[in-house]
Amino acid sequence: MKVLVLTGPESSGKSWLSAELQAHFGGVLVEEYVRRFIELNPRDTCLADIPAIARGQLQWEDEARAMQPPLLILDTHLLSNILWSQTLFGDCPDWIEQALLARQYDLHLLLSPENVEWTDDGQRCQPELGERQMFFNDIQAWLEQHRQPMQVLRGDWTERRVQALAAVAKLIGPTP
């Protein structure tokens, strides 16, 4: 099983590209749990919600891992929970990073916020490119610090799709 993570700031194409990759390569797609959490809890999210959000994301990921698909595509993972918690609340429970580091990920596709439009969907809160670029930089720094396999995707939607398809094809290798 190869585990692929799409990561990056909001509105950089993670969900769209995850669906594109699943449509092309198959496999199992795990969506972003926090979206479900917000839909079920229509109020301002607070620091006390972060553990429940992280546990929900882990549960979805674990259920998908148990299926042992050849390709597991994660629309996000706990790194987003960590960075959003720190960004919004200035803190994050330590166990979340420990849980993240205890897992194996074969490749992170890090999506740049540049050259794509920010879209307000009612849950996003960083319309300024500078804010999204700082979030991107924080993700990249964390991945580099923890020596996580990563490829940065830049360009418009078409270029991102082409880069992602090539990266995943290389990751999974030739099909029998």
C-alpha positions in Angstrom: 0.0 0.0 0.0 1.2 3.5 -0.9 0.0 6.4 1.2 -0.3 9.7 -0.5 -1.1 13.0 1.3 -2.2 16.2 -0.3 -1.4 19.1 1.8 -1.2 22.9 1.5 -3.1 26.0 2.5 -6.8 26.4 1.9 -8.1 26.8 -1.6 -5.0 25.3 -3.2 -6.8 22.4 -4.8 -6.3 19.5 -2.4 -9.9 18.1 -2.5 -10.2 18.6 -6.3 -6.8 17.0 -7.0 -7.5 14.1 -4.6 -10.7 13.3 -6.5 -8.8 13.6 -9.8 -6.1 11.2 -8.6 -8.6 8.7 -7.3 -10.5 8.9 -10.6 -7.3 8.2 -12.6 -5.5 5.7 -10.3 -8.3 4.2 -8.2 -7.6 3.5 -4.6 -9.3 4.8 -1.5 -9.8 8.5 -0.8 -10.0 9.9 2.7 -11.6 13.3 2.9 -10.9 16.1 5.4 -12.7 15.3 8.6 -12.9 18.9 9.9 -15.4 19.8 7.1 -17.8 17.2 8.5 -17.1 18.4 12.1 -18.0 22.0 11.1 -21.2 20.9 9.3 -22.2 18.9 12.4 -21.2 21.7 14.8 -22.4 25.0 13.2 -20.6 27.3 15.6 -17.1 28.8 15.9 -14.6 26.1 16.4 -12.4 26.4 19.5 -9.2 24.9 20.9 -11.2 22.3 22.8 -12.5 20.9 19.5 -9.1 20.1 18.1 -8.7 16.7 19.8 -12.1 15.6 18.5 -11.2 16.8 15.0 -7.8 15.0 15.1 -9.4 11.8 16.4 -12.0 11.9 13.6 -9.3 12.4 11.0 -7.3 9.5 12.5 -10.4 7.2 12.6 -11.1 7.9 8.9 -7.5 7.3 8.0 -7.3 4.1 10.1 -10.5 2.7 8.6 -9.1 3.3 5.1 -5.7 1.8 6.0 -7.4 -1.3 7.3 -8.8 -1.9 3.8 -5.2 -2.2 2.5 -5.8 -0.5 -0.9 -2.9 -0.3 -3.3 -3.2 3.5 -3.1 -4.5 5.4 -0.2 -5.1 9.1 -1.0 -5.4 11.5 2.0 -7.0 14.9 1.2 -5.2 16.0 4.4 -3.7 14.6 7.5 -2.9 15.7 11.1 -0.4 18.3 10.0 -3.2 20.6 8.9 -4.9 20.1 12.3 -1.7 21.0 14.1 -1.0 24.1 12.0 -4.6 25.4 12.0 -4.7 24.9 15.8 -1.5 26.9 16.2 -2.7 29.5 13.7 -6.1 30.0 15.2 -5.5 29.3 18.9 -1.8 29.6 19.4 -1.6 26.1 20.8 -2.1 22.4 19.9 -2.2 19.3 22.0 1.2 17.5 21.9 -0.2 14.1 21.2 -1.3 15.1 17.8 2.2 15.6 16.4 3.3 12.4 18.1 0.4 10.5 16.4 1.4 12.1 13.1 5.0 11.1 13.4 4.1 7.5 14.3 2.6 7.0 10.9 4.2 6.2 7.5 3.4 8.4 4.5 5.1 7.6 1.2 4.6 11.0 -0.5 3.3 14.5 0.4 2.1 16.6 -2.5 2.4 20.2 -1.2 0.2 22.6 -3.1 1.4 26.2 -3.4 -1.2 28.9 -3.0 0.2 30.9 -5.9 -1.5 31.1 -9.4 -4.9 29.8 -8.2 -7.8 31.8 -7.0 -9.0 31.7 -3.3 -12.6 30.6 -3.1 -14.8 31.4 -0.2 -16.8 28.3 0.8 -18.1 29.4 4.1 -15.4 27.5 6.0 -12.2 29.2 4.7 -10.6 32.2 6.5 -7.4 33.1 4.7 -8.4 35.2 1.6 -5.0 37.0 1.5 -2.3 35.3 -0.5 0.3 36.3 2.1 -1.5 34.4 4.8 -1.8 31.3 2.7 1.9 31.6 1.7 2.9 31.7 5.4 0.8 28.6 6.0 2.5 26.9 3.0 5.9 27.8 4.3 5.0 26.3 7.7 3.9 23.1 6.1 7.1 22.9 4.0 9.3 23.6 7.0 7.6 20.9 9.1 7.9 18.3 6.3 11.6 19.2 5.8 12.4 19.2 9.5 10.9 15.7 9.9 12.4 14.4 6.6 9.0 13.6 5.1 9.0 12.7 1.3 7.5 15.7 -0.5 7.0 17.3 -3.9 5.8 20.8 -4.3 3.1 21.4 -6.9 2.9 24.9 -8.5 1.2 26.5 -11.4 -2.4 26.7 -12.6 -5.0 23.9 -12.2 -3.8 22.1 -15.4 -0.2 22.2 -14.4 -0.9 20.9 -10.9 -2.9 18.0 -12.3 -0.1 17.0 -14.7 2.5 17.2 -12.0 0.4 15.2 -9.6 -0.4 12.5 -12.1 3.3 12.1 -12.9 4.3 12.0 -9.2 1.7 9.4 -8.3 2.6 7.3 -11.4 6.2 7.3 -10.2 5.1 6.5 -6.6 3.1 3.5 -7.5 5.3 2.3 -10.4 4.2 0.2 -13.3 0.9 -1.7 -12.9 1.1 -5.5 -13.6 
